[in-house]
Amino acid sequence: MARVLIVPCGCRGRELAAALRADGHAVRGTTRGAHVEDIRTSGAEAYVGDPDRIATLMDALHGVTIACWLAGGLEIPEGRLRMFLEKLVDTGVRGVVYEGAHADTARRASETWQIPLEVLTPGADAKAAVDRLLGV
């Protein structure tokens, strides 16, 4: 089984966390602090970190195989996303599921650093994307 990080772990992320936990995966979900209990209720480990401050997410990557950046309509600066993806090179992360406004940035990072990537359209099946990256 794998450990999956979900950034940020809002409603959609908690739904994904519950589905991944049902398959036996370890899941860590990030919040700026307001949804710690909601994340725990989904079966995931809650981690307080802010996608606008990438350094606050680095410790959350420990032991993670797949990182899911599910920003959806949340506007995160393009540079922050690029920085996060670049830092994955020095971790154990072996795949990224991305949903958000800067899909081209995610694709360029995937090509540059050879990180397998699944880009989701809004509402697409995030669990299926994680399964594909894991070869399930």
RORO-34866 format. One record per residue: residue number from 1; residue in one letter; x negated, y negated, z negated of N, C-alpha, C in turn. Coordinates in nm, 3 decimals. Example, Ala and Ser with C-alpha at 12.3 -4.5 7.8 and 13.67 -1.06 7.14 Angstrom:
<pamars>
+-----+------+---------+---------+---------+---------+---------+---------+---------+---------+---------+
| pos | code |     nxx |     nyy |     nzz |    caxx |    cayy |    cazz |     cxx |     cyy |     czz |
+-----+------+---------+---------+---------+---------+---------+---------+---------+---------+---------+
|   1 |    A |  -1.319 |   0.569 |  -0.780 |  -1.230 |   0.450 |  -0.780 |  -1.320 |   0.330 |  -0.780 |
|   2 |    S |  -1.285 |   0.225 |  -0.708 |  -1.367 |   0.106 |  -0.714 |  -1.290 |  -0.003 |  -0.787 |
+-----+------+---------+---------+---------+---------+---------+---------+---------+---------+---------+
</pamars>
This chain:
<pamars>
+-----+------+---------+---------+---------+---------+---------+---------+---------+---------+---------+
| pos | code |     nxx |     nyy |     nzz |    caxx |    cayy |    cazz |     cxx |     cyy |     czz |
+-----+------+---------+---------+---------+---------+---------+---------+---------+---------+---------+
|   1 |    M |  -0.083 |   0.118 |   0.000 |   0.000 |   0.000 |   0.000 |  -0.088 |  -0.125 |   0.000 |
|   2 |    A |  -0.031 |  -0.232 |   0.045 |  -0.106 |  -0.357 |   0.059 |  -0.057 |  -0.462 |  -0.040 |
|   3 |    R |  -0.138 |  -0.565 |  -0.058 |  -0.096 |  -0.683 |  -0.133 |  -0.070 |  -0.793 |  -0.031 |
|   4 |    V |   0.046 |  -0.857 |  -0.043 |   0.088 |  -0.961 |   0.050 |   0.105 |  -1.091 |  -0.028 |
|   5 |    L |   0.051 |  -1.199 |   0.025 |   0.069 |  -1.333 |  -0.032 |   0.171 |  -1.408 |   0.052 |
|   6 |    I |   0.268 |  -1.471 |  -0.015 |   0.369 |  -1.550 |   0.055 |   0.356 |  -1.695 |   0.011 |
|   7 |    V |   0.327 |  -1.784 |   0.107 |   0.309 |  -1.927 |   0.083 |   0.405 |  -2.004 |   0.171 |
|   8 |    P |   0.489 |  -2.086 |   0.119 |   0.542 |  -2.088 |  -0.016 |   0.649 |  -1.981 |  -0.029 |
|   9 |    C |   0.681 |  -1.945 |  -0.151 |   0.776 |  -1.836 |  -0.175 |   0.912 |  -1.894 |  -0.215 |
|  10 |    G |   0.975 |  -1.959 |  -0.117 |   1.110 |  -2.013 |  -0.137 |   1.212 |  -1.903 |  -0.117 |
|  11 |    C |   1.333 |  -1.939 |  -0.082 |   1.442 |  -1.840 |  -0.066 |   1.404 |  -1.731 |   0.033 |
|  12 |    R |   1.357 |  -1.770 |   0.151 |   1.318 |  -1.673 |   0.253 |   1.201 |  -1.587 |   0.204 |
|  13 |    G |   1.106 |  -1.649 |   0.139 |   0.991 |  -1.576 |   0.087 |   1.029 |  -1.476 |  -0.021 |
|  14 |    R |   1.123 |  -1.514 |  -0.108 |   1.166 |  -1.422 |  -0.213 |   1.242 |  -1.303 |  -0.155 |
|  15 |    E |   1.316 |  -1.328 |  -0.050 |   1.386 |  -1.219 |   0.020 |   1.283 |  -1.121 |   0.080 |
|  16 |    L |   1.180 |  -1.176 |   0.143 |   1.072 |  -1.094 |   0.198 |   1.000 |  -1.019 |   0.086 |
|  17 |    A |   0.974 |  -1.087 |  -0.025 |   0.905 |  -1.024 |  -0.137 |   0.982 |  -0.902 |  -0.187 |
|  18 |    A |   1.112 |  -0.916 |  -0.203 |   1.194 |  -0.804 |  -0.251 |   1.188 |  -0.686 |  -0.154 |
|  19 |    A |   1.194 |  -0.714 |  -0.024 |   1.188 |  -0.607 |   0.077 |   1.052 |  -0.538 |   0.076 |
|  20 |    L |   0.945 |  -0.615 |   0.061 |   0.811 |  -0.556 |   0.058 |   0.790 |  -0.475 |  -0.070 |
|  21 |    R |   0.841 |  -0.525 |  -0.181 |   0.831 |  -0.451 |  -0.307 |   0.906 |  -0.318 |  -0.297 |
|  22 |    A |   1.020 |  -0.319 |  -0.229 |   1.098 |  -0.196 |  -0.212 |   1.018 |  -0.090 |  -0.135 |
|  23 |    D |   0.925 |  -0.136 |  -0.051 |   0.838 |  -0.043 |   0.022 |   0.712 |  -0.008 |  -0.056 |
|  24 |    G |   0.697 |  -0.061 |  -0.176 |   0.584 |  -0.027 |  -0.261 |   0.465 |  -0.120 |  -0.253 |
|  25 |    H |   0.478 |  -0.230 |  -0.178 |   0.367 |  -0.326 |  -0.167 |   0.361 |  -0.416 |  -0.291 |
|  26 |    A |   0.243 |  -0.461 |  -0.322 |   0.225 |  -0.564 |  -0.425 |   0.244 |  -0.698 |  -0.354 |
|  27 |    V |   0.316 |  -0.788 |  -0.418 |   0.345 |  -0.917 |  -0.355 |   0.316 |  -1.029 |  -0.454 |
|  28 |    R |   0.253 |  -1.133 |  -0.403 |   0.226 |  -1.254 |  -0.481 |   0.290 |  -1.369 |  -0.405 |
|  29 |    G |   0.370 |  -1.449 |  -0.475 |   0.437 |  -1.562 |  -0.411 |   0.398 |  -1.692 |  -0.476 |
|  30 |    T |   0.374 |  -1.795 |  -0.394 |   0.333 |  -1.923 |  -0.449 |   0.450 |  -2.018 |  -0.466 |
|  31 |    T |   0.436 |  -2.102 |  -0.565 |   0.531 |  -2.209 |  -0.593 |   0.452 |  -2.326 |  -0.650 |
|  32 |    R |   0.506 |  -2.445 |  -0.633 |   0.443 |  -2.561 |  -0.697 |   0.473 |  -2.560 |  -0.846 |
|  33 |    G |   0.561 |  -2.471 |  -0.891 |   0.589 |  -2.455 |  -1.033 |   0.735 |  -2.437 |  -1.066 |
|  34 |    A |   0.824 |  -2.483 |  -0.980 |   0.967 |  -2.482 |  -1.012 |   1.033 |  -2.345 |  -1.001 |
|  35 |    H |   0.975 |  -2.252 |  -0.928 |   1.044 |  -2.126 |  -0.898 |   0.973 |  -2.002 |  -0.953 |
|  36 |    V |   0.896 |  -2.019 |  -1.058 |   0.821 |  -1.907 |  -1.115 |   0.915 |  -1.792 |  -1.151 |
|  37 |    E |   1.020 |  -1.818 |  -1.222 |   1.112 |  -1.712 |  -1.264 |   1.185 |  -1.650 |  -1.145 |
|  38 |    D |   1.223 |  -1.731 |  -1.047 |   1.289 |  -1.678 |  -0.927 |   1.197 |  -1.580 |  -0.854 |
|  39 |    I |   1.070 |  -1.613 |  -0.846 |   0.973 |  -1.526 |  -0.780 |   0.958 |  -1.396 |  -0.858 |
|  40 |    R |   0.948 |  -1.406 |  -0.987 |   0.936 |  -1.285 |  -1.071 |   1.060 |  -1.197 |  -1.056 |
|  41 |    T |   1.176 |  -1.259 |  -1.047 |   1.300 |  -1.183 |  -1.032 |   1.301 |  -1.104 |  -0.901 |
|  42 |    S |   1.233 |  -1.156 |  -0.798 |   1.226 |  -1.085 |  -0.670 |   1.131 |  -0.965 |  -0.676 |
|  43 |    G |   1.059 |  -0.953 |  -0.787 |   0.964 |  -0.843 |  -0.803 |   0.821 |  -0.881 |  -0.771 |
|  44 |    A |   0.799 |  -1.006 |  -0.735 |   0.665 |  -1.052 |  -0.699 |   0.595 |  -1.117 |  -0.818 |
|  45 |    E |   0.465 |  -1.125 |  -0.808 |   0.385 |  -1.200 |  -0.904 |   0.391 |  -1.347 |  -0.864 |
|  46 |    A |   0.424 |  -1.434 |  -0.956 |   0.429 |  -1.577 |  -0.927 |   0.291 |  -1.639 |  -0.944 |
|  47 |    Y |   0.258 |  -1.728 |  -0.851 |   0.130 |  -1.798 |  -0.856 |   0.158 |  -1.945 |  -0.831 |
|  48 |    V |   0.113 |  -2.030 |  -0.921 |   0.135 |  -2.174 |  -0.906 |   0.021 |  -2.232 |  -0.822 |
|  49 |    G |   0.059 |  -2.283 |  -0.705 |  -0.035 |  -2.344 |  -0.612 |   0.041 |  -2.431 |  -0.514 |
|  50 |    D |  -0.027 |  -2.525 |  -0.455 |   0.037 |  -2.624 |  -0.367 |  -0.021 |  -2.617 |  -0.226 |
|  51 |    P |   0.062 |  -2.586 |  -0.125 |   0.010 |  -2.579 |   0.012 |  -0.049 |  -2.711 |   0.063 |
|  52 |    D |  -0.018 |  -2.821 |  -0.004 |  -0.080 |  -2.949 |   0.031 |  -0.219 |  -2.963 |  -0.028 |
|  53 |    R |  -0.254 |  -2.874 |  -0.119 |  -0.387 |  -2.875 |  -0.182 |  -0.443 |  -2.732 |  -0.171 |
|  54 |    I |  -0.505 |  -2.705 |  -0.058 |  -0.548 |  -2.569 |  -0.023 |  -0.636 |  -2.506 |  -0.131 |
|  55 |    A |  -0.718 |  -2.585 |  -0.198 |  -0.804 |  -2.529 |  -0.303 |  -0.722 |  -2.461 |  -0.413 |
|  56 |    T |  -0.599 |  -2.506 |  -0.435 |  -0.515 |  -2.445 |  -0.539 |  -0.466 |  -2.307 |  -0.499 |
|  57 |    L |  -0.482 |  -2.269 |  -0.372 |  -0.436 |  -2.139 |  -0.324 |  -0.547 |  -2.034 |  -0.316 |
|  58 |    M |  -0.670 |  -2.076 |  -0.327 |  -0.782 |  -1.984 |  -0.303 |  -0.782 |  -1.864 |  -0.396 |
|  59 |    D |  -0.757 |  -1.883 |  -0.524 |  -0.756 |  -1.770 |  -0.617 |  -0.640 |  -1.675 |  -0.589 |
|  60 |    A |  -0.535 |  -1.725 |  -0.528 |  -0.419 |  -1.640 |  -0.495 |  -0.454 |  -1.538 |  -0.387 |
|  61 |    L |  -0.562 |  -1.559 |  -0.313 |  -0.601 |  -1.471 |  -0.203 |  -0.675 |  -1.346 |  -0.249 |
|  62 |    H |  -0.711 |  -1.340 |  -0.377 |  -0.785 |  -1.225 |  -0.429 |  -0.705 |  -1.096 |  -0.408 |
|  63 |    G |  -0.764 |  -1.001 |  -0.338 |  -0.703 |  -0.871 |  -0.315 |  -0.593 |  -0.868 |  -0.210 |
|  64 |    V |  -0.572 |  -0.978 |  -0.139 |  -0.462 |  -0.989 |  -0.042 |  -0.506 |  -0.934 |   0.094 |
|  65 |    T |  -0.418 |  -0.856 |   0.156 |  -0.440 |  -0.801 |   0.289 |  -0.370 |  -0.883 |   0.396 |
|  66 |    I |  -0.246 |  -0.926 |   0.368 |  -0.166 |  -1.004 |   0.463 |  -0.123 |  -1.133 |   0.395 |
|  67 |    A |  -0.143 |  -1.246 |   0.461 |  -0.096 |  -1.376 |   0.413 |   0.022 |  -1.419 |   0.500 |
|  68 |    C |   0.131 |  -1.456 |   0.436 |   0.249 |  -1.505 |   0.507 |   0.266 |  -1.653 |   0.475 |
|  69 |    W |   0.256 |  -1.736 |   0.576 |   0.276 |  -1.881 |   0.560 |   0.413 |  -1.909 |   0.619 |
|  70 |    L |   0.513 |  -1.920 |   0.532 |   0.652 |  -1.935 |   0.576 |   0.700 |  -2.077 |   0.549 |
|  71 |    A |   0.639 |  -2.174 |   0.613 |   0.674 |  -2.314 |   0.589 |   0.809 |  -2.350 |   0.649 |
|  72 |    G |   0.849 |  -2.282 |   0.758 |   0.977 |  -2.313 |   0.820 |   0.990 |  -2.461 |   0.846 |
|  73 |    G |   1.087 |  -2.525 |   0.784 |   1.110 |  -2.668 |   0.803 |   1.026 |  -2.756 |   0.713 |
|  74 |    L |   0.948 |  -2.698 |   0.622 |   0.863 |  -2.774 |   0.532 |   0.747 |  -2.832 |   0.612 |
|  75 |    E |   0.729 |  -2.960 |   0.609 |   0.623 |  -3.024 |   0.688 |   0.492 |  -3.026 |   0.609 |
|  76 |    I |   0.401 |  -2.940 |   0.649 |   0.267 |  -2.935 |   0.593 |   0.174 |  -2.994 |   0.699 |
|  77 |    P |   0.084 |  -3.084 |   0.661 |  -0.007 |  -3.142 |   0.761 |  -0.086 |  -3.034 |   0.836 |
|  78 |    E |  -0.100 |  -3.054 |   0.965 |  -0.170 |  -2.957 |   1.051 |  -0.310 |  -2.926 |   0.999 |
|  79 |    G |  -0.379 |  -3.026 |   0.950 |  -0.515 |  -3.006 |   0.899 |  -0.519 |  -2.913 |   0.779 |
|  80 |    R |  -0.415 |  -2.917 |   0.696 |  -0.408 |  -2.828 |   0.580 |  -0.394 |  -2.683 |   0.625 |
|  81 |    L |  -0.309 |  -2.660 |   0.725 |  -0.293 |  -2.525 |   0.778 |  -0.424 |  -2.476 |   0.838 |
|  82 |    R |  -0.489 |  -2.558 |   0.917 |  -0.616 |  -2.520 |   0.980 |  -0.719 |  -2.486 |   0.872 |
|  83 |    M |  -0.724 |  -2.566 |   0.767 |  -0.819 |  -2.542 |   0.657 |  -0.790 |  -2.408 |   0.589 |
|  84 |    F |  -0.662 |  -2.381 |   0.563 |  -0.624 |  -2.254 |   0.500 |  -0.667 |  -2.137 |   0.586 |
|  85 |    L |  -0.637 |  -2.143 |   0.715 |  -0.671 |  -2.032 |   0.805 |  -0.822 |  -2.014 |   0.817 |
|  86 |    E |  -0.896 |  -2.123 |   0.819 |  -1.042 |  -2.113 |   0.826 |  -1.098 |  -2.045 |   0.701 |
|  87 |    K |  -1.043 |  -2.077 |   0.587 |  -1.093 |  -2.019 |   0.462 |  -1.062 |  -1.870 |   0.451 |
|  88 |    L |  -0.965 |  -1.820 |   0.527 |  -0.932 |  -1.677 |   0.524 |  -1.048 |  -1.591 |   0.574 |
|  89 |    V |  -1.135 |  -1.648 |   0.655 |  -1.248 |  -1.574 |   0.712 |  -1.333 |  -1.511 |   0.601 |
|  90 |    D |  -1.345 |  -1.579 |   0.489 |  -1.430 |  -1.532 |   0.380 |  -1.353 |  -1.455 |   0.273 |
|  91 |    T |  -1.237 |  -1.402 |   0.310 |  -1.155 |  -1.325 |   0.216 |  -1.127 |  -1.186 |   0.274 |
|  92 |    G |  -1.050 |  -1.107 |   0.202 |  -1.010 |  -0.976 |   0.251 |  -0.884 |  -0.977 |   0.335 |
|  93 |    V |  -0.831 |  -1.095 |   0.363 |  -0.709 |  -1.105 |   0.443 |  -0.736 |  -1.056 |   0.584 |
|  94 |    R |  -0.650 |  -0.964 |   0.631 |  -0.669 |  -0.903 |   0.762 |  -0.555 |  -0.928 |   0.858 |
|  95 |    G |  -0.466 |  -1.021 |   0.823 |  -0.357 |  -1.057 |   0.912 |  -0.275 |  -1.169 |   0.853 |
|  96 |    V |  -0.211 |  -1.247 |   0.941 |  -0.131 |  -1.362 |   0.900 |   0.004 |  -1.358 |   0.971 |
|  97 |    V |   0.109 |  -1.381 |   0.893 |   0.242 |  -1.404 |   0.948 |   0.266 |  -1.553 |   0.931 |
|  98 |    Y |   0.300 |  -1.622 |   1.041 |   0.315 |  -1.767 |   1.035 |   0.451 |  -1.811 |   1.088 |
|  99 |    E |   0.515 |  -1.898 |   1.011 |   0.639 |  -1.962 |   1.056 |   0.629 |  -2.109 |   1.016 |
| 100 |    G |   0.633 |  -2.196 |   1.115 |   0.625 |  -2.338 |   1.086 |   0.602 |  -2.419 |   1.212 |
| 101 |    A |   0.583 |  -2.547 |   1.190 |   0.577 |  -2.642 |   1.301 |   0.448 |  -2.637 |   1.381 |
| 102 |    H |   0.342 |  -2.584 |   1.326 |   0.211 |  -2.590 |   1.393 |   0.166 |  -2.453 |   1.443 |
| 103 |    A |   0.252 |  -2.384 |   1.516 |   0.220 |  -2.250 |   1.566 |   0.098 |  -2.251 |   1.657 |
| 104 |    D |   0.081 |  -2.356 |   1.736 |  -0.038 |  -2.362 |   1.823 |  -0.166 |  -2.366 |   1.742 |
| 105 |    T |  -0.166 |  -2.435 |   1.630 |  -0.283 |  -2.437 |   1.542 |  -0.310 |  -2.297 |   1.489 |
| 106 |    A |  -0.207 |  -2.227 |   1.450 |  -0.223 |  -2.090 |   1.400 |  -0.279 |  -2.000 |   1.509 |
| 107 |    R |  -0.230 |  -2.015 |   1.631 |  -0.279 |  -1.933 |   1.744 |  -0.427 |  -1.962 |   1.773 |
| 108 |    R |  -0.465 |  -2.090 |   1.773 |  -0.605 |  -2.125 |   1.797 |  -0.695 |  -2.066 |   1.688 |
| 109 |    A |  -0.650 |  -2.074 |   1.563 |  -0.729 |  -2.018 |   1.453 |  -0.742 |  -1.867 |   1.467 |
| 110 |    S |  -0.634 |  -1.802 |   1.507 |  -0.636 |  -1.658 |   1.527 |  -0.739 |  -1.620 |   1.633 |
| 111 |    E |  -0.741 |  -1.695 |   1.741 |  -0.838 |  -1.668 |   1.848 |  -0.980 |  -1.698 |   1.804 |
| 112 |    T |  -0.998 |  -1.810 |   1.737 |  -1.132 |  -1.852 |   1.695 |  -1.193 |  -1.756 |   1.595 |
| 113 |    W |  -1.116 |  -1.718 |   1.493 |  -1.170 |  -1.637 |   1.384 |  -1.126 |  -1.492 |   1.391 |
| 114 |    Q |  -1.062 |  -1.453 |   1.501 |  -1.023 |  -1.313 |   1.522 |  -0.940 |  -1.259 |   1.405 |
| 115 |    I |  -0.842 |  -1.338 |   1.363 |  -0.749 |  -1.296 |   1.258 |  -0.619 |  -1.255 |   1.326 |
| 116 |    P |  -0.577 |  -1.131 |   1.315 |  -0.449 |  -1.090 |   1.374 |  -0.336 |  -1.180 |   1.323 |
| 117 |    L |  -0.247 |  -1.216 |   1.414 |  -0.143 |  -1.315 |   1.383 |  -0.010 |  -1.273 |   1.440 |
| 118 |    E |   0.095 |  -1.293 |   1.363 |   0.233 |  -1.280 |   1.408 |   0.298 |  -1.416 |   1.387 |
| 119 |    V |   0.343 |  -1.481 |   1.494 |   0.412 |  -1.609 |   1.484 |   0.562 |  -1.581 |   1.490 |
| 120 |    L |   0.633 |  -1.631 |   1.390 |   0.777 |  -1.610 |   1.381 |   0.854 |  -1.731 |   1.432 |
| 121 |    T |   0.963 |  -1.705 |   1.497 |   1.059 |  -1.811 |   1.525 |   1.149 |  -1.819 |   1.402 |
| 122 |    P |   1.212 |  -1.933 |   1.378 |   1.298 |  -1.944 |   1.259 |   1.402 |  -1.831 |   1.254 |
| 123 |    G |   1.408 |  -1.766 |   1.139 |   1.504 |  -1.659 |   1.119 |   1.459 |  -1.522 |   1.166 |
| 124 |    A |   1.341 |  -1.513 |   1.229 |   1.290 |  -1.384 |   1.276 |   1.258 |  -1.294 |   1.157 |
| 125 |    D |   1.247 |  -1.166 |   1.182 |   1.224 |  -1.065 |   1.078 |   1.079 |  -1.067 |   1.031 |
| 126 |    A |   1.056 |  -1.132 |   0.917 |   0.921 |  -1.144 |   0.864 |   0.867 |  -1.009 |   0.816 |
| 127 |    K |   0.953 |  -0.925 |   0.761 |   0.906 |  -0.794 |   0.715 |   0.857 |  -0.709 |   0.831 |
| 128 |    A |   0.927 |  -0.714 |   0.943 |   0.883 |  -0.640 |   1.062 |   0.747 |  -0.690 |   1.107 |
| 129 |    A |   0.723 |  -0.820 |   1.097 |   0.593 |  -0.876 |   1.135 |   0.484 |  -0.826 |   1.041 |
| 130 |    V |   0.511 |  -0.822 |   0.912 |   0.414 |  -0.768 |   0.816 |   0.387 |  -0.621 |   0.849 |
| 131 |    D |   0.491 |  -0.545 |   0.874 |   0.475 |  -0.403 |   0.908 |   0.389 |  -0.386 |   1.033 |
| 132 |    R |   0.409 |  -0.468 |   1.134 |   0.326 |  -0.458 |   1.255 |   0.179 |  -0.485 |   1.225 |
| 133 |    L |   0.153 |  -0.585 |   1.143 |   0.014 |  -0.615 |   1.109 |  -0.051 |  -0.502 |   1.028 |
| 134 |    L |   0.030 |  -0.434 |   0.947 |  -0.020 |  -0.322 |   0.868 |  -0.025 |  -0.193 |   0.946 |
| 135 |    G |   0.029 |  -0.195 |   1.069 |   0.030 |  -0.075 |   1.150 |   0.132 |   0.027 |   1.105 |
| 136 |    V |   0.236 |  -0.020 |   1.040 |   0.342 |   0.069 |   0.990 |   0.440 |   0.101 |   1.101 |
+-----+------+---------+---------+---------+---------+---------+---------+---------+---------+---------+
</pamars>
